[in-house]
């Protein structure tokens, strides 16, 4: 099959980018999208041109590195990661538009690679538990109901690829933060720090410049791991509870001083 590619090229964050057109013949339907991109790069290198820069690592839909906006959708036409997208999902002769994630908090490094360290800083702000566990505890040392364990596991499935941000018209990171807050707040090990965690992570999310939740559900529809927007609802509940608790403490302290 033949495909026409319209790919965003941008040398660095400060340079002006633009689309450049390419054509590929002899594309095999069983190729993954990344294999097709590597074929293009081999062709460009042979011509002495600069290859297209793009992120990839595991090629198994696990790491979330393969962040490409394909024909208007994060990761392409299927609800999966780009590395698990195959060329059989496209038609012979089709034009494929490939862009990087579009979000102020994800600045372009080069071509299709964006800097997603904002997610790392959000996790560093509170996406962990600090209890000293010593050696590895027995799996059944702290009983957890199956329903809760399943919910926590489903939230923990988030791979931090950023598709939710790319899909949202406001470039919101609420689904990502909601998933990270949820899987810890649901489990007993994460509950002692739940208040400080949600306050710190939401504050860092706002500091990074992500937008507000648009409530359209686009994030859930495009998430390759099927993270549910119920995590956003849980995030809001956790945040409101934390803020009310902080308010009560502040008011109590103020009244005490007044007396």
Order of alpha helices (4+ residues) and beta strands (2+ residues): beta-beta-alpha-beta-beta-beta-beta-beta-alpha-alpha-alpha-alpha-alpha-alpha-alpha-alpha
